[in-house]
Amino acid sequence: MNYRRLLHGAKFWVWVVLFVAYSAGAVGVVLIDTYEDRYREMSKVKLTSVNSDADQRRAGASQAAAIYRAQSGTPFSTLPPGSRFQIVWPDGSVETVTVVDPSSPLGTEPVVGTAVTAE
C-alpha cells in the first residue's frame, strides 16, 4: 500500500514540474506579426522575407522591435539585449531573431537555422 501511495505522489509531482516548466517557457516567447497595421507600412518591413538579404532582415526586425517596445507598458525593459523573439514577415515567412543592441538600426541578429519560408 505504501508503494502505491509513493508512486501516485511521484507521478503527481512529475506532472506539476512539467506544467511549471512549460508555463515558464511559453511566457517568454514574443511573436511580432508584421502583417498588423502598426508594422505593415514600415519602410524596412514592407518587402522583407526570410529570403531577403541579412542586413535588410536585421533592419526590418530592429524597426519592428522598436515599435513593439514603444507600445509596451515598460519600453526600456521590453526586449533587452540578448532576448529573442519570433517575427512573421509580411509574406508569411517566420524566423527567430536575437536583440543585440536596441539603439542600433541593425540591432538584431537572425538566429541561424530558424527561418521557415511561407507556404
N, C-alpha and C positions, 0 to 999 in steps of 0.2 A: 504494500500500500504506500509506503514511504517513497519507493522508487517512482511510482506513477505521479505522485504529487510533485516530486522533484522534476520529472520530465515535463509535466504540464507547466510548471513555473519557468523552466528554461525556455520552452517554446514561446511563452508569453513575452519574456524579456528579449528574445531574439527579434520578434516582430516589432516590439517597441523601439529597439535600437535601429532597425531597418527603416521604420517610419520616420524617426527623427533625422536620420542621415539623409534620406530622400528629401524631406522638407527643407533642410538646410541647404541642400544643393539646388533645389528648384527655385528658392527665393533669390539666389544670386544671379540668375540668368536675366539679362536685359535684352530685349528684342526691339530693334528700331526698324519699322516698316516704312521705307521711303515713298511708298505709294500714298501715304496720308497727305492731306492738303498742306500741312505745315512744312513738309520736306520736298514735295513733288516738284516744285518750280525752282529749286535751288540750283544755281549755275553748275556746281561741281557734281551734283547728284543726278541731274536730269537724264543724261545719256550714259550713265555708268552701269556696268555689269561686271561679273567676275571675269569676263574676257577682256576688259579694258586694261590698259597698262597700269602698273603698280602705283605710280605717282598719282594718277587720276583717281584710283580707288582710295588711296590714302587721303587725298584732298576731300573727296566726297564723304568718306567716313568721318573725317575731322569736322567737316561742316555740319553733318547730321548730329554728331555728338555734341557740338556747341549749342545747337538748338535744343536738344534734349536736356542739357544742363541748364540752359537759361529758363526753360519752362518747368523745371523741377522745383520742389519746395526748398531744397538746400543746394543751390547752384555750385558752391565751392567744394562740396564734399561728394557730389554726384560724379561718377565715372572718374575717380582719381587715377593717377599714373599706375600702370600695372593691371588695371581692371580689364575685363574682356566683355564684349557684347557681340550679339549677332546682328547683322544688318541684312535686310532684304532689299535688294536693288529694284528699281522700277520695272525691270523685265521679269522679275520673279526669282532671279538667282540669289543665293544666300551664301554668306561667308562669315566667319568669326574674325573679329578684329581686336587687337590689344591697344590700349591707350598708352602712348609713350610720353607725350608732352602735351597737356591740354591747351597750352598757349600757342602752339605752333600750327600753321596752316597744314602741315603734313605730320601732325602729331599722333597718328595712329599707324599701326603696322598689321597688315593681314597675316593671320596665322596660316602657315603653310599646310596644305592638305585638307583645309576645311571648306573650300569652295565647292558649291553644288550648283550646277547650271540649271537654268529654267527648263521646264519640260515643254 
